[in-house]
């Protein structure tokens, strides 16, 4: 195949397969519908075992590995088996739709072997980034012109939230998209396009996943 584009910050690449080569294009699914306990399958080639499929459940959403301060991390954590050789394989839901792209494993004690924790880039981010890589050879990330911080337990109580979630706006660029939309410092961002925001890092990942010029509520 021919590499059309690579995005190191999300560990994604798009490869064009030559016409006539045997292939099956899976449909993208909606990773925003995943919840802890959702059944998923991982497909890949762990330990050079081609075409391996494993079954597991989603353990958590919006995980961060903190490997790169400039990365856009919003991983789905799940326990279907993947290992070296699985990266780039699909994580699919029970309808066979791609809801994530397998990218990393959790290990302990300096080991490089799978220890029951797997991570995938959610389709809510991967789909548009892959479309950009295919069309432009690079990812065009969205920007709102804000800096955000976590919502502490005390702030959540003051605001009347049932639990700490969302992100508080610490600053808003004067002529940025957020300012033009009426957002101000100390506002709390609770959802983006109907998706509940878990913390400040989640805002960074989801805003980046919006295409330039795309409208968001």
N, C-alpha and C positions, 0 to 999 in steps of 0.2 A: 504493500500500500504506500500511498504518498502522504506524508505528514503535512496537514494544512495549517496547523497552528498549535502552539503550546502555551499554557498559562501556568507558570511555576507557582504562583501564589495560591492556586486552588488544586495544583497537581492534576490538571486536566489536559488532555490533548485530543485532537480530532485527526483521524486517519481516513483518507479516501481509498476505498477498496476498488480495484480495477473492475470495469464492467465485465459481466460473465462469470465472475468468481462466485462460488457458492457462498451465500450469506442469507441471513434472516434479520430483518430490521424489526426490533421490538418497539412497541409504542411507549412513549413517556407516560408515566403515571403522576399522581399528585402526592408528593411527600408531605404536604400540609395536612393530609388526612391521617397520617400515621399518629399513633398514640403508644405510650408504653404498654406492652402486651400484644401489639399488632404482630401477626405472623408475617415473616418475610423469608425469602430464599436467597442464598448467595450462589452465584455461578462463576466459576473461574478455573484456574489451573494451579491449586495450591501444591507446593512441593513437586512440581512438574507432572502432576496427575491431571491430564487434560479433561475438560468437560465435567468437572466435579460440581455437584449441586448439594447444598446443605440447607437445613431448615432451622429456623430459630425465631426469636421474638425480639422486638424492639425493646431495648432496656431504658433508653433515655433519649431526649432530643436536645439540640443546641449545645452539644459538648464542644470543648475547645482543648487542643493539645498543646497550645502555646509554643509551637516549634519555631514560629517566625513572627516577629512583632508586626510585620507588614502583611501578614496573611489574612484571609477572610474566612474564618473558621466558624462553621455552624453544622457540625457533624451529627449524623444519626448514629447512636451507639446500639449495637445489636449483638446477639450471641450465636448466630449461624457461623459455622467454621469457615474461616479464610486463613491463609498463611502466605508465605513468600510465593509469588507467582499469581496471586489473586487480584492484585491491583489492576483497575480498569475493567474488571468484570462487573456485571450488573447485580444490584440488589433489587429483587422483584417482589411485588405483593402477590396475593393469592389469585389475582386476575392475570398474572404474568406480565404486568406492566412495570417498567423501570422506575423505581422510586428513589434510587440512589446509585452511586458508582463507588464500588469498594476501593478504599484507598489506604487504610492503615490498620495495624493491630496493636492491642495493648499487651505489653510484656512487663516482666518484673525481674529484679535482681540481675540486670544486665543480660538477660536471655533475649534471643531474637525469635523465640518460638511463640506461637499463639497461646495465650493463657485464658481464653474464654471471652475476650473483649475484642470486638471488631468495630470499625468505623467506616461510614460511607458519606460522600458528599450528597446532600439531598437533591432530588430532581428539581426542586424549586429554584435552586441556584445553578445546578449543572446544565439544565436544558438550555437556558438563554446563553450561558457562557459558551456552550458547545456550538450553538447557532452562530455566535459572533466569530468563533475560531474558524468555522467552516466558511463564513462569508468574507471576513475581513483579515483573518490570520492572527487576530489579537482580540482581547476582551475589552469592550468599552463599558466602563463601570459608571453607574449612576452616582450623583453627588447632590446633596441637599443643602450644604452650607451650614452644618450644625456641629457642635461638639456635645457629647452626652456623657452622663455618669449614671451609676447604678442608683436604684431607689432603695434606700435603707429601710429597715423595719420601722424606725421612728418616723421617717417621712411618709411611709405608707399609712401609718396610723393617723398622722396629721391630715392626710388627704382623704381618709375614709376608705382606703382600699382594703379588700379582704385579705391581702397578702402582699409582700413585696414583689412587684413585677413592673415591667415597663422600664423607661429610661428618662431621666430628667435632663432637660436641655440646659447646659451650662452657658453656651453662647450661641448666637445666631448671626451669620454673616449678613451685613446690612442689605446687600443687593442679591443675596442668594435665593434659590427657589423656596426655601422654608420661610424666609422673611416675607417674600412676596405673597405667600399663602397665609400670612397672618400669625405664624408661630413666633413666640417670644421666649426669651430666657426664663427659666424656672417652670415653663410648661412641662408636662409629663407626657411622653409619647407612649401610648398604650397599645395601639395596633397600627399595622401598615397593611393596607388593602385587606382588612379584615382578619389578618393573622396576628394573634396576640404576641406582643414583644416580651421576651423573658428577661433581657438585661441589655446593657449598653453594647456588648459585643454582637448581640443578635441584630441590633440596629445597623451596625457597620456592614454586616454580611448581607442583610436584606436590602438596604439601600443600594449597595454595590450591584445587586442582582437586578435592579431596575435599569432598563435601557435609557440612554440619554434621550430626553424629550418625552419620556413616558410619564403619564399622569398617575398619581397615587393618592389614595384617600388616607 
